[in-house]
Amino acid sequence: MERGLGMERGFRLFIFISLAIAIILAVFISPFASNSPDGLEKVAEDRGFLNMAKSVWRYSPFSDYSITGIENNYISTGLSGIIGIVIVFIITLILAKKIIAK
């Protein structure tokens, strides 16, 4: 067996194990994330101009890290995490293949 083939298999195994770990974390850890506002939202809230913000993301499929139509917050947050990870993985894979092809 050539050295390059073994390294390619090892790299693929590393990628898919990393993907599995990320999905496991999304399912079991993300539902326990803080509901507190993030830094920018907290500053806007403290300074009193949060209500002036325009809702650009009101039609977002994952607004507030949840999926509309799923009542259970833990399942909704975990599922949105999985979908987000898979989308980012696919986009990264496509871009990597395009870069390698050049």
C-alpha positions as CSV (number, residue, x, y, z in Angstrom):
1,M,0.0,0.0,0.0
2,E,1.3,3.4,-0.9
3,R,1.9,5.9,1.9
4,G,-0.5,8.5,0.4
5,L,-3.4,6.2,0.4
6,G,-3.0,5.3,4.1
7,M,-2.7,9.0,5.0
8,E,-5.9,9.8,3.0
9,R,-7.8,7.1,4.8
10,G,-6.5,8.3,8.2
11,F,-7.5,11.9,7.4
12,R,-11.0,10.8,6.3
13,L,-11.4,8.9,9.5
14,F,-10.2,11.9,11.5
15,I,-12.7,14.2,9.6
16,F,-15.7,11.9,10.2
17,I,-14.8,11.2,13.9
18,S,-14.5,15.0,14.3
19,L,-17.9,15.4,12.6
20,A,-19.4,12.8,14.9
21,I,-18.0,14.5,18.0
22,A,-19.4,17.9,16.9
23,I,-22.8,16.4,16.3
24,I,-22.8,14.6,19.7
25,L,-21.9,18.0,21.3
26,A,-24.7,19.7,19.4
27,V,-27.2,17.2,20.5
28,F,-26.2,16.9,24.2
29,I,-24.6,20.1,25.1
30,S,-26.2,22.9,23.1
31,P,-29.7,22.5,24.7
32,F,-28.0,23.7,28.0
33,A,-26.5,26.8,26.5
34,S,-27.3,30.1,28.3
35,N,-30.5,31.9,27.5
36,S,-28.8,35.2,28.4
37,P,-28.3,37.7,25.6
38,D,-24.9,37.7,23.9
39,G,-22.5,40.6,24.2
40,L,-23.9,43.0,21.6
41,E,-27.5,42.3,22.6
42,K,-26.6,42.9,26.2
43,V,-25.0,46.3,25.4
44,A,-28.0,47.3,23.3
45,E,-30.3,46.2,26.2
46,D,-28.2,48.1,28.8
47,R,-28.0,51.3,26.7
48,G,-31.8,51.2,25.9
49,F,-31.7,50.9,22.1
50,L,-32.5,47.2,21.7
51,N,-36.1,47.9,20.8
52,M,-34.8,50.0,17.8
53,A,-33.3,46.9,16.2
54,K,-34.9,45.8,13.0
55,S,-35.7,42.1,12.8
56,V,-33.7,41.0,9.8
57,W,-33.8,37.4,10.8
58,R,-37.5,37.0,11.5
59,Y,-37.8,34.6,8.6
60,S,-34.7,32.7,9.6
61,P,-35.3,28.9,9.8
62,F,-33.2,28.7,13.0
63,S,-34.3,31.9,14.8
64,D,-32.9,31.8,18.4
65,Y,-31.2,28.5,17.7
66,S,-34.5,26.6,17.5
67,I,-36.8,25.2,14.8
68,T,-40.3,26.5,14.5
69,G,-42.9,23.8,14.9
70,I,-41.0,21.7,17.5
71,E,-42.3,22.4,20.9
72,N,-39.6,20.7,23.0
73,N,-36.8,23.2,23.4
74,Y,-34.1,20.6,23.9
75,I,-35.0,18.7,20.8
76,S,-35.4,21.9,18.8
77,T,-32.0,23.3,19.8
78,G,-30.2,20.0,19.3
79,L,-31.7,19.5,15.9
80,S,-30.9,23.0,14.8
81,G,-27.3,22.3,15.9
82,I,-27.1,19.1,13.9
83,I,-28.5,20.8,10.8
84,G,-26.1,23.7,11.2
85,I,-23.1,21.4,11.6
86,V,-24.1,19.4,8.5
87,I,-24.6,22.5,6.4
88,V,-21.2,23.9,7.4
89,F,-19.5,20.5,6.8
90,I,-21.0,20.2,3.3
91,I,-20.0,23.8,2.4
92,T,-16.5,23.3,3.7
93,L,-16.2,20.0,1.8
94,I,-17.3,21.6,-1.5
95,L,-14.9,24.5,-1.1
96,A,-12.1,22.2,-0.2
97,K,-12.7,20.0,-3.2
98,K,-12.8,23.1,-5.4
99,I,-9.5,24.4,-3.9
100,I,-7.8,21.0,-4.3
101,A,-9.0,20.7,-7.9
102,K,-7.2,24.0,-8.9
